[in-house]
Amino acid sequence: MEKYIRIFIEEGLKDKTINTIEAYKRDLDNFIIYIKSKGILDFEKLSDIDIMMYFINLEKTGKSRNSIVRYVAVIRSFLDFLYKRGLFTKKIDFEKYKPRVEKIERNILSMKEFERLIDSINIEKNIGLRDKIIILFMYYHGLKPTSLVEIKLTDLDLNLGIVIIKNKRISINKEVMPLIKAYVMLSRKELMKGNDSEYLFTGYGEVRLTRQSVWKIVNKYRKIANIDIEITSNVLYDSQRYHRVEK
């Protein structure tokens, strides 16, 4: 069974990032361990019921709903790949798992919802550029408002593309880097209106944003984008992880 995972990684995931490949392999390894524990040593003996029982087992063992959505996407991609290569003769209908997964998916944003959220931000305005960076920090790095409002200018290294959060060095996503450079060099200064602050995220003449301010920012764009679920930092980060697997 492990050889099929190797083939999938080498041929089916060759355009994916290292992090994505590692995520796929970890989830598939866990799936293989489970089905082997049930006496299934050949994929041809795998049934729809076995797959459904695996997802039920994930729920029983305390896996989060968003994690289960990710597992469904990974296993679907893997088995579809094997089927198309003639390495697995059964065409699994993953639509039958939709009722179980449907409620799970509402704890993440679909790619279209996330795109609507981002598109609702006008980055030609100084405040819009700031807001987009805040939301992308949540999406790509899972930063919570309490951490975001504590970031100081001295925590940033724009040359190396890193930010220090609670003594941990985080590589800033490449999509965020040009935005944050433009914000630091121009937009932030205009927002400060001549005032001074050691903090990265400020408001109109304000020394720093508060945690409540960040939630107001996120909720503002949620309403503009007409998204009907509550958006938290966890929802954004889990959405990014799911989108990465789906690509």
N, C-alpha and C positions, 0 to 999 in steps of 0.2 A: 504493500500500500504506500509505503514511504516513497517508492520510486516514482509513483504518479504525482506526488507533491513536488518532487524535484523537477519532473517534466513540466508541470504547470508553472512553476516559478521561472524556469529557464525559457519557456516558450510563451506562456500566457501573460507573464508579468514583466517581460523584458523592458518595457517602457516605464515601469513604475519606479518610484523612489525607493531607496533602501529602507526607510521607515515603513512604507506601505508594504513592501515585501515581507519585512519582519512581522508586521501585524497579521498578514495573511497566514504566514507559516505558523505563528503561535496559535491562531484560531483553528487551523486545520489539524495541527498536532493534537490539540485537545479533543477535536472531533474523532480522530483516529483512535485515541486512547479509549474514548467512550465506547465506540462500536466494537472494538476488540474485546472490551470487558463484557460485552454481550455475546461473545462467541462469533462475531462476524469478522472473518479474516479475508474476505474477498468482496470487492465492491458489487459484484454481480448478485450477491446475496442480500444486498442492502435494499430495503423496501421503504415505501412512503411512511409506513407506520414507525419504522426505526428512526427516521428523520424527525417525525413529529414528536416521538418520545424523547429524543435528544433535546429538542427545544423546551419541552415540558420539564425535563430534568434540569435545564439551565435555570428555569424559573424557581424550581424547588430548592436549588442550591444557592439562591440569593443573588443571581446575576441581575444587574439592572436591566430595565426594559430597553434602554438604548444599546446596551451590550448585546442583547439578544437580536435586535434588529441588525446589528453589524454581523453577527454570526450567520444569520439567514443570508445576507448579501454575499458573504465570503463563500459559504458552502454552495450556494446557487451558482456563483461564478465558476467554482472548481468543477462541479459535476457537469455543468453545461460545456465546459472546456473538454472534459473527458469524453462526453457524448459526441461532440463535433469531431473529435480525433479518432472516434471508433474504439476508444479504450473503455467505454462504459455503454452498454446497449440499452439502458433504460432512460427514457425521457421523463424526468421528474417534473411534475406540475407544481411549481412553488406557489401558484395562485391560491391553492387550497389552504395555504398557511396564512393567507391574508387576514382572515377574521381574527386570528390570534395576534398578529403583528400590528393590525390597524391601530389599536389603541396605543401601542408602543410608539408608533411613528409620530404621534402628536406631542411627544416629549422632545422632538427634534424638529428643525426646520427642513423643509424640502429644499433642494438646490434653487428652485424657482423662487421660493419665499425668501431665501437668503439674498438672492440677487435683487429682489424687489427692495429688501431692507437697505442694501448698500446703494442701490440706484436712487433711493429717496433722499440721499444726503448730497447737498450741493457743496462740493469741495472748492468751488470758486469763492466761497465765503470763508473767512478765517475760522469762524466757529464751526462750519461744516467740515473743514479739514481736520480740526481737532477731534470732532465727534467720530469721524470715520476711523481715525487712528485708534481711538478708545475701543470701538466695536471690533475692529480687526485684532487688536491685542487680546480681547476676550476670545474671539473666534479661533485664532491660530495658536495662542499660548495659554488659554484657560485662565487668564488673570482675572481675579475678582476685584470689584470696586475698591475694597479696602487696600489692596496692593497697588492698584492704578494711581490712586490719589496720593500715595506715598512716594512715587517715583520722583527723584530729584534730577536736575540737569547733570549733576556729577555722577549719576548712576548710568548715564548714557555714554557709549563710545561709538560715534557715528562712523569712524574710520573702520573699526573692526565689525561694526554692525551688531553690537551686543548691548544688553541692558542688564543691570544687576538688580535682582529682586530677592530680598531677604538673604543676602550674601551668596546668591546663586546666579551664575552667569547664564543668560538666555540669549541664544542667537535670534535676532529679529528676523521675521519672515521677509523674504526679498520683495514681496508686494508692498510691505509696509515701509521699507527703508526710504524710498524717494519721498513718500508722504511726510514722514517724520522729519526728514532733512528740511523740506520746504516749510514745515510748521515751526521748527526751532529757529530757522534762519530769518523768517519773515512774519508769518501769521501770529505766532505767540507774542512777538514784540508789539504788534499792533493791538492785540487783545489786551495787553498789559497797560496800554495808554500811558507809558512813561513810568509806571510803577516797577518795582523790582520783586522778584520771587525766586527762591531756590527750587521750586517745584515745577515739574514738566507741564502738567495740565492746569491751566488757569482759566478764569472767566474774564468778562469785561471789567478790567480794573481790579479783579480779585486776585489775592495772593495764591489761592489754590482752590480746586474743586473739592466738594465733599462727597462722601459715599452716596448720599441721597441725590446729589446733583447728577451723578453718573446714571443712577436708575431712571431719573427723569429724562435724561438724554436718550437712553435706550427705548424707553416707553414712547417718547415723542415720535421716533422713527418707526416704531412698531405700528403706531396708529396711522401714520402717513402711508405706510406700505400695506395697510389693511391686513395685518396678520393677527389671527384670533387666538393665539396662545401666548401665555406669559413667556417673556424672553429673559433668561438669566444667563450668567456667565457659564454655568454648566450646560445649559441648553445650546449655547453658541459653540462651545468647545466640543460637545458630543456630536453636534451637527457636522462640524468640520471633519471629525474622525470618520463619520459615516459617509460624507461626501467623498473623502479620499479613497475609501474602499469601493465606492460605486463607480468612480471614474474608470 
